[in-house]
Amino acid sequence: MAGVSAADLEDLTARPRLFGRRRARVVGSRPPRERGDRTRSFVLTLIAVVGLALFLSPMLRSVVYAVKSTDQITQAGTPLWPADPVTFGYEGKELPLLMVPLPDGSTRQLALLEPGRKSSTFIDPAAPDAAPIAWQGSWRTLEQIWQFAPHWENFAKVWDLIDYPRLLFNTLAIAIISTIGTLLSCTLVAYGFARFRFPGRSFLFTLLIATIFLPTAVTIIPTYTIFQKLGWVGTWLPLLVPTFFANAYDVFLMRQYFMTIPTEMDEAAAIDGAGPFRTLVSVILPQAWPVVIAVAIFHLVYAWNDFFGPLIYLSSNPDIQTIALGLQRFNGVHYRDPGLIQAGTLMTLIIPVVAFLFTQRFFTRGIVITGVDK
């Protein structure tokens, strides 16, 4: 170390420490831009959570009402959750328990024996044989004691009152058969528009899409007249037969998805000797399961919730009506019991919700890919 002074050595040994400190400050600090991004992300997440809570609040209220009795819903002062007042049996009567403040500063649970405007008489549940306790004040200002008491029997009552098994079978049969018809017809039509070249193809596809904008009210009377002339009113045929002739919305979704599949695969299948139908079955459909499942879920939910069609064609025959019609008749009879009405409504949501949860991944993928421009 000849030629190096003590001051130079001290400077060299100090530099790593200074560098390390400077580096620590740089790494530990956050740029203003990063802090702004974090703030915006937090605000957007908070807004999304609040919006979701507001959106789901009616559903939560419906679930709570479904397990409530009529008294729990109509009685004033009841909690939001299903609850019954806690009572104490005394001389053959059920007395409500209240939180009563006593002169000594304590608060005890006492049973209301004789209510009054300015003074009331209470019984101590811990010593029912003791003399009644006189309390000065309005008993209505006291806190009621509640206990969690859901009424699960509401679902059993609805099951029996509206003949739910029969309505469930009718609705499932119509939904499944019409879904099969929609998938078969829409797949063939979409495959034709996506892969075949023929004169007027663009015009016909535009005409098909234009039917989406045709109001349903315009076609009600002509369609009903045709089905009445055929003698189909009062049967399932008006709800099932049209599904085997495709619809513009599902054809559009499937065509868009089919066009994302490379045509080279069709050509390779043709070289191997496959015809158009074999190409559809062996090449196109195995890659198009997301859109097939998406269309199936769309139509299944539509058929399950359809009220207007069954109302027009099935009203004259109660034995073949769907859940939507059965629930509407049930609501008209039991309009004074909102708990039963909400229980019946929730029972109709079970199958569509379960079907969506099991196919959510394919459903979302099919909707996203059908929006890709080709």
ABEGO torsion letter per residue (X at the ends): XBGBBAAAAAAAAAAAAAAAAAAAAAAABBBAAAAAAAAAAAAAAAAAAAAAAAAAAAAAAAAAAAABBAAAAABBGBBABBBBBBBBBBGGBBBBBBBBBBAAGBBBBBBBABBBAABBBBBBAABAABBBBBBBEBAAABBBBBBBBBBAAAAAAAAAAAGAAAAAAAAAAAAAAAAAAAAAAAAAAAAAAAABBBBGAAAAAAAAAAAAABBAAAAAAAAAAAAAAAGABGBAAAAAAAAAAEBAAAAAAAAAAAAABBAAAAAAAAAAGBBAAAAAAAAAAAAAAAAAAAAAAAAAAAAAABAAAAAAAAAABAAABBAAAAAAAAAAAAAABAAAAAAAAAAAAAAAAAAAAAAAAAAAAAAAAAABBX
